[in-house]
Amino acid sequence: MKDTGAMESADIVVIGAGISGIGAARHLMADFPDKKVILLESRDSIGGTWDLFRYPGVRSDSDLHTYAYEFKPWRHRSAIAEAPLIREYLGETVGEFGLDEVLRLRHRVTSADWSTDEARWTLQVTVTDEAGTEHTKTIKARFVFSATGYYRYESGYTPHFEGRDDFRGDILHPQQWPEDYDHSGKRVVIIGSGATAVTMLPAMLMGDGAAAHVTMLQRTPSYIASQPRVDGIALRLTKLLGAKLGYAATRRKNIWIDFLLVSTLRKFPDFGRKALRKWTLKELPADVDVDTHFNPPYAPWDERLCVTPDGEFFKALRDGDAEVVTDRIDRFTEDGILLQSGKTLKADLIVTATGLVMQLLGGIQPTVDGRPVKLSDAVLYRGALISGMPNWAMMLGYTKASWTLRLGNVCRLVGDVLRRMDTNGYDIAVPVAPDGLATTDLLDLTAGYMQRAKPELPRQGTELPWRMHTTFVKDNRLFKGRLVDRNIRFSVRTPAADLTSAAADS
């Protein structure tokens, strides 16, 4: 790797050109047209999750009227949309708002070091040119906005399976799915019961390249609910009010419907369990036992509720080329999987839809004046600013609503901080948690990947301004009125050389 000594400076650097980073760059450029904003993306294309994942059927699990940006209406008929449509929408956003002028592809941030003397972050960046040659570059940033997502891109989570090397077929994790992989005519076993498995099962049975048979092998069932792919009310609102107002009205409608549904299921778990069981029973073929395969041991929304557009998951079960098996794996064999019950599942392809590996800040290990920042010791100010880290914000979305619904409020908080700095001539803004602050877990789902990462995650407080909620309606209330208070310490840069000079003069 060649160190070219290249140097660039910016007022704001946004790391990550997925849906959060693209939206953040647009918000900040609109709020601060005189500031230099740079949008860095480590991969050779935008899109983040929607460009990385290429497994069959990959789609949003949230409706796009709330998952898309408030400033750019979602115009496609499908409210639950596949990855290519989302990538197309993001590409339109980049072009429409001039983000291509600030976008730097193949720029991977490898380190971030804060200097109080300079009041700047020094980002070391590995740049890969079109020929694949790498060189290093330094970027100085007054403020950093991390929009790197919440999981590690390089590889997902796969537990140890006894006999894995004995299996003679293919083993694939959805996160490393080859785009041109041909599963036609194969017997497929998908290990997992989350959103990815629920998406893949029907998708692998569609079209000319359909699999011969697909089994979803789960250790623990999930709640699965059918939702219309096309929002008929949204189409009528758009026709009546026009694209912009119709989108806004649909967005508000969906926010409240989702909130009321989640709140009801959480507040009345027994009712929620019975209602979901009743809805599922109506969708299942008669020979499938709802209480064995669709009766989780946890309450609704202790883990994320899986969505199947137009009931396509259940339709695949009714058509007879798919099944759900609830059991534990004993070992892989040459031609499939031996279960602890003694049953064998024959397979040509095993898909390990076994989860993600959580990773905040894109794996960057920041330092502040030479001291490494330990995220697990930090507390988040309004779920966005990290205690002890100057001039840095991170995007953390919702677990019980569309992830990006939180983006506008996070950018508003960052904007308020930057305006306070500009108005008063401050160089530094750092959140400082009060002594004795009562804290709690940052995330409230029991999903395995979140539980595995809990010891490494920052905390949140039990009261404002160190509190966040995981639904938009409740969390949005925390962003009303004044967002910046005495818990954020503002100061002017005082370089060591200036202090020495001042001491000598005195």
N, C-alpha and C positions, 0 to 999 in steps of 0.2 A: 504494500500500500504506500502510495506516494503522498508526502506532506508538501503541498504546494505553497503553504503559507498564506493562502487566500483568506481574506477577512471581509466580513460584511456586518453592518449594524442595522438594528431595527428598533422601533419603539415597542412593537408587540410581535412576538413570535407565537403562532399557533402550531402545535405539534399534532399531526394526524389529519389526513384529508378524507376521513370517513364522514358519515352524516353529521356528527357533532362538530367536527373541525370545520367543515365547509360552512355550516350554519353560523358558527362562532366568528369565522373570518368575515362573513357578510355583515353580521351585527356590528362588529367592532369597526369595520371600515365605514359603515354608514354613520356610526356615532362619532367617529374621529377621522374625518376625511383628510386632515392635515398630518396625521401620524402615518409612519411607514409600518405596514403590516406585512409579515411574511407567513405563508402557509407551507409547512414542511410535511412531506409524505415519504416514508421510507420505501414504499413499493413503487412500481413503475406505472401505476394507474391509481385513480381515485376510487373511493367507494368503501374502503375498509372492509367490514364484514361482508358486504354485498358483492365485493369483488373477490374476496378470499375464498369464500365457500362456493363450491361448484357441484355439490352432491345433488342427486335428482330431486326436483321439486322445491329447492331452497326458496323460502319466502318469508315474509314478515308474519309474526304471530300477533301483531297489533294492527288495527285498522289504519290505513295510510292518511286518513283525514286528521288524525291526531299525531301520527308518527312523522308525517311530513312537516315542513316548516310553516309557521304562521304567516310568513311574508310571501310564500309562493304556493298557490293553491295546487292541490293534487287533482289532476284533470282526468285521469283514466277511470274507466267504468269500474274496474276491480278495486274494491276497498281493501281486500286482502290480496297483496300483490307479490308476484315472484321477483326474484333478484334482478333479472334483466330490466324489468320496468323501473325498479328502484334506481338501478345504475343509470338508466336513461334520464330519470328525474334529476339525479345529482349532477349529471353532465350538463343538463340544461341550466341548472342553478349556477354552476361555475361560469358558463358562457354569458348568461343573462346579466350577472352582477359583476362582471369583470374580474372574477377571482383567478382566471388563468394568468393574469398579469402578475400576481403575487405568489402563485403556486410554484413550488420547487419539488418536482418528483425525484425519486431515488436519492433522497436526502435523509439519512438515518441519524438521529441524535444518539450519540453514544455516551455522553456525559454532560452534566449541567453543574456549573460551579458558580456560586454567588460570592461576590466580593462587596463587602460593605464600603470599603474605601472607594470603589468605582461606582457603587450602586447599580451594578449591572450583573446579569447572568452571562457567563461565558459558556456557550454551547459548542462542544466538539461534534462535528458532523462528518459522517462518512458519505461521500458522494460517489455514485456509480454512473459512469457515462454509458452511452448507448452501446459501446463495444464491450461493456462489462468490466472496464478498468476502474479500480477504486482509488480515490485520493481523499485526503482530509481537508476540512475547511473549518474555520472558526467564525461563529456568529455571536455578536454581542447584542444582548436584548435588555431593554429596560423592564419589560414585563413578559411573562411566559404564560400561555394558556395551554394546558395539557388536555388534548381531546383524543387520547390514545386508546380509549375503550377500557374494558375491564378484564380482558383475558389475553393470554399469551398466544401470539399468532403462529409461532414456529411449530407448535405441536399441541395436541389436545391431551386429555387424560385417558389413559388406558391401564386398567389394573392388570396384575399378573394373572394369566390363565395357564393352568397346568396343561402340558401337552401342546402348547401353541405351535411348536416347531414340527409337530407330527402332522398337522393339517396340510393336505395337499392342494387345497384351493387357495383363493385369494383372501387376504384379510386387509380391510381398509377402514381407516377412521374418517368420518365425514369431513374433518378439517383438512385432510390431505387428499381429497378425492381428485383423481385424474379426470380432467374435463372430458376427455374422449373415451372414458372407460365404457366398455360394452357389457351390460349385464343381461342382455337378451337371452332368454331360455334358461337362465341359471336358477337354481334353488338357493334362495337367499335367507339368511338368518340375521336379523338386526338385533343386537344386544342393547337394550335400553328401553326406556318408556317415557322419555321426555319429548319436548317439542320436535327435535330432529327426527326421532324414530317415528313419531306420529305423522310427520310430513313425508318421510321417505317411503313408508309402506305403500300408500296408494300410488305415489308418483312412479314407483318402480314397476307398477303393473299397467301403466298407461302406454298407449301407442304401439307402433310396430316393434319397438325394441323392448317389449315387456318381459319381465322375468317370468319363469315358469310358476314359481310359488314364492311367497314371502311370509316369513314367520317373524313376529316381534316377540323376542324372548325377554321377559322382564322378571326381575327379582321382586320389585314392588310396583303395584299398579299406580296409575296417574288418573286424575280427573280429566276427561276429554269432553269438550262441548262443541256442538256444531254452530257455525255462524255463517250467514249468507256472504258469499263472495262479493256480490254486488249490493250496495246499500241503496235500495229503492227510494227511501226518503231523501237521501243525498241528491239523487238525480232530479227529484221533483223540486227540491229547494234550489238547486242550481238553475233549473229551467225557469223558476218563478223569480228568483232574486238576481240571477246572473252569476258568473263564475266566482267573483271575489266575495260577495255577500253570502252566496249560497254555501261556499266553502267555510266561511266563518260560522254560519249558523249550524252547519253539519258538525263542525269541530266542537262547538259548544254542546250540541246535543250528545255527541259521543262521549265527551268528557264526563257529563253528568250521568249518562246511562252506565258507563263503566264504574264510576265512583259508587253509585247506588248499588250496583250488583256486587262489587267487592265488599262494600260495607255490610250489606245484608248477609252475605255468605260468612263474613268474619264474625259478625255480631251474633248470628244464629247458626252456628256450625251444624247442629243436628238437622235443622230445617234444610240448610244448604246441602248436606250429604244426601238427604232423602230426595230433594228436588233433582240433584244431578243424577242420582240413581234412576229416578223415574224417566228423565229425559234420555239417558243412555239406554235404558231397557227398550224404549220405543224404537231405537235405531238398530239394535242388535238382531242378528238372526236367532231363531228360537233355540238353537243348540249351543249357544255361548252363555256360560254362567256369569251373570253380571257381578255377583258377589265374590267370585274368585278372581276375575280379571279386571274389574273396574270399581273396586271398593278399597281405596287406599286406607292405610292405618292412621293417616293424619287428617286434620280438618282441611276443608277447602281453603286455598290460598296460603296454607303453610308452605306450599310450593306453588310455583306458577301454574295456573290453569292452562292446559293445552287446548288449542283451537284447531278445528278441522273445517275448512271452508266447504259449505254446501254438504256437510256430512260425508265427504269423500272417504275418510278413514273407515267409517262404518259401512259404506257402500262396498268397499273392497272386501270386507269380511262377509257381507251378504252374498257377494258374487262367487265366493268359494275358493278363490286363489290366494287367500291370505288367512292367517290365523294369529291368535295371541296365545302364548304359552307363559304361564306363571310358575317359575321353578328356579332352582339354583343350579349353577354349572358345577359339575364334578371335574370335567376335563375336556379339552379338545381331543378329537380322534382324527384318523386319517381322512375320514369323509364326513365329518360333522362335529356335533357336540353331544357328549354324554351328560345327562342331567342327574341330579342327586336322587330323583325319583326312579331312576333306572331307564327312563325313556331316552331314545336317541333321536336327535334332529339331524337329518341329512342335509348337507349344504355344499354348494360349489363356491359360495361367497359368504364370508362372515363380516358384517359391518359392526364395528365397535363404537356405537353411539353412546359412549360412556361418560361424556361430559367434557368440560373445559378445565383449563388451569388458570385461575385468576391471577391477574398481574396488573397493577396500577402503574401509571406513568410510563407505560411502554417498556418497563424493565430498566429505566434510567435510575441510577443511584445518585441523587443530588447531594451536593455538599454546600454548606454555608460557612464561609470563612475557613474552609479546610476541614470542617467537621461533617461527617456523613449524617444525613437526615434519616432517622429511623421512623418510618411511617407508623409503625405500631405504637409509638409513644406520642403520636400527634393526635390532635382533635380537630375536626373540621368546623370551620366557621360557616354557618348556613349551608353546610354540605358542599362547600366549594373552595374555600381558602384554607390552607393547611397551617396549623399553628407552628410558629417558629420558622416558616419559610417566607421570606420577603418576596413581594412582587410576583406571586405565582398563584394561579387558579387552576382548578381541574374540573372537568365536566363529569358529574356522576348523575345518572338518570334515575328513573323510577323502576321499581321492581313490580309494582302493582298497577301500572299504567304505562302508556307509551313512553319509552326512554327519553325521547327528544322533547317532550312537553316541558321539561325543566330547563331547556337550553336558553330560552328567552330571559328567564329570571336570573340565571347564572350570569349571563352577559350584562344584564342590567346592574347586578352587583359589581361586576368588574368595571363597568362604565362609571358607576358612582365613585369607586375607589380612585380611578384614574382622573376623574374631574376634580376630586378633592386634592389630589396631588398637584394637578396643573394650577388650580386656583391659588393654592397657598405656597407654591414653589417647593413642595416636598419631593424628595427623590425616593423615599423608602416607605413601604406600607407592609407591616408584618402583624398578623394576628397573634395575640398572646392570651393563652387560656388562663383564667384566674386560678390561683391556688385552691385546691380542694374541690374543683369542679367535679360534680357527679357525672359519670359517663355511662354509656350503654353501647351495645353492638351497633355497628354502622348499618348493617343490612338485616332484614327481618325474615328471610326465607330460610328453610331448612334444606335446600338443595345441597347435594354432596359437595359440589365445587365451591360453594360459599362456605360451608362448614370447614372444609380442608384449609381454606385460606384465612379463616378468622384470626389466627394468631398474628398474621402479618398485616392486617388491615388497620387503618386508623380508626379512632373511636368518634363518637358524637356525644354531645352533652344531652342532658335531660330537659334543658330549658333553652329558650332563645338567649343569644343568637347562635348558640352552638348546636341547635337542633335542626333536623330535617324530617320530613315525612316521606313515605314511599307511594303516596297517591297525590295527584296533582291538586285536587280541590283543597285538601288540608295543607299541603306544602305551599300552595300559592298564597295562602293567608299569611304565611311567615315572611312574604316578600312585599307586604303592603307598607307604605310609609317609608320612613328613613331606614336605610339598610346598613349604614356605616356608623359605628359607635366607638366608644372608648376602648373596646376590646381590640381594635386595630390601632397599632402605634405608628404614627406618622413621624418622619424625621427628615432632616436635610443631610445630605452626604457630607461627612467630615473626614476627608482623607487623613491618613497618618502623617503625611508631610505637612498638612496645614496645622495639625495639632502641635507638631514639633516647632513650627515657625511661631505659633501663638505663644508657646511656652517661653521661647527665646526672647520674644518681644516684651513679655511681662517681666 
